Amino acid sequence: MSRPPLDFGPDGPLFSAHVRPWRDLVTELHEPARKAFNFLADRFAFSEGGVWLLDDDRSSLRAAAVLKGREVWDGEKGISLADAPRLRRTLEGSRRVPFPLDGSLWAPLCLFGSCLGFLEVRSTENAVPSAAMYSALDEAARALSFSVWRVSLDVQARRRDLHLRTLSEVGVLVHQSMEPVRLLEDAVRRLVRNLGLDRIKVYLWDARKRVFQGQVAVTLLDGVRSIGRDVFDPVHWRGDEAPRMRHAVPLSAAGETVGWLAVDNLLSHQEIAMDEIHLLGAVSGQLALALRNAVLFEDVEVQATTDELTHLLLGRGFRERLEEECRRAERTRDAFAVCMMDVDKFKTVNDTHGHPVGDRVLAGVAKKLKAVSRKMDVVARYAGDEFIALLPHATAEQAVRFARRVNENVRRLAVKGAGGAAVRPTVSIGVAVFPEHGTLPDELVRAADEALYQAKHAGRDGAALYSPLSKTP
């Protein structure tokens, strides 16, 4: 197809920085609009001008460019076609030639049988517009239509590439990360950056509180911040107060909504385009499925590393944490302790009162052990009636005090046994400290185990610090 005689398109490469679809279009139409107005100004006098384009839903016109004086500015006004029957009839009809309306001259911007909007000029002359004015306006409108079409195609192509890249980036993140919070942060950061959105808030379902609890908010200017105190209610969250400037996207997978993305442009007052909403919907599906898989994986991991009876770590999980602590302590030269303990005469409890009572004793001892532990401490059921604890940043003296507190707390435990008799268990505890008693996991566990037997030989219901001079045979 040949170009029209006039070409109001930009001279150089098109503006490439992404802002938003309407803003892209408005920015890139400044130069074609200026050239069209200059062309008309050389042929007749007018005081104001405007380039009006059809909105996405074709129910209104939006000012893409406005001429004031000699400058072209972004348009902010809109015209509802329901209130402008002459403009609506022109768009719907087959006769699309310039015409006067309310003191202005209007020329349809038409191309390939479709009308994109109007070119408007308000003349300073009171005389009836001449045929030459209509002819010049029609010529300018034809050339400007071609420029609008070219710019629109370029904006659409760049946005399509941007959306495909965003989907690809999020897809890579989904396959790389099984940590839900980090996955969400990285994915939402890319959405905000690529789409130029003001802010996205992330909420996830909290089964215990039965609310959608805030996680993080990502903004274009401030980055990531925690919103742990926020709660999201999809019933009361609406965008009616700011049409098309905010939107809530559910994170749904397999018929289950695991969270929400609350998106808004309330700072910039830019509308969220429909293609952005569709992209957010596609991305949210990927994220929701990844979150659901991460939760399932976490449940499997917990079941594999947690004892069902005592709800403590099992030996494998404890071993991993101990290896990590040894590596950390090697770097920092910071002390930590390992405490090995078991229930005194536990076989007698099982033989006398039965295994169900023995299980209740173990569960009670585990509860007492957790009660005296710090948040940073790691406690585990090592094997049978044996328990083990890792105490980061603990000296030998502090570890022995911890062990004695465990002794005291367990003595207060009373479990109903056979015939209603109370079973009052006690524990013996062995303590080993890094690096004095070992620098490797096996060395520390072996030293704590030997100290445990030293406590047994000393009469049980007590604690002993490992001493290599008094190893048990």
Protein Blocks (a to p, Z undefined) as FASTA:
>chain_A
ZZdfbdcbdfbdcdfbdfbfklmmmmmmmmmmmmmmmmmmmmoccfbdcdddddfkopac
cdfbdcehjaccddfbdcdfklmmklmmmmmmmbdcdddeehiacddddeehiafbdcdd
ddfbfbdcdfklmmmmmmmmmmmmmmmmmmmmmmmmmmmmmmmmmmmmmmmmmmmpccfk
lmmmmmmmmmmmmnopabdcdddddfklopacdfbdcdfklopadfkkbccdfklmcckl
mghkaccddddeehiafbdcdddfklnopacdfklmmmmmmmmmmmmmmmmmmmmmmmmm
mmmmpcfklopacfklmmmmmmmmmmmmmmnopacdddddddehklmmmmmnojklmmmm
mmmmmmmmmmmpcfkbccddfbhjbccdddehiafklmmmmmmmmmmmmmmpccddehhi
acdddddddddddfklocbfklmmmmmmmmmmmmmmnngaiaddddfklccZZ
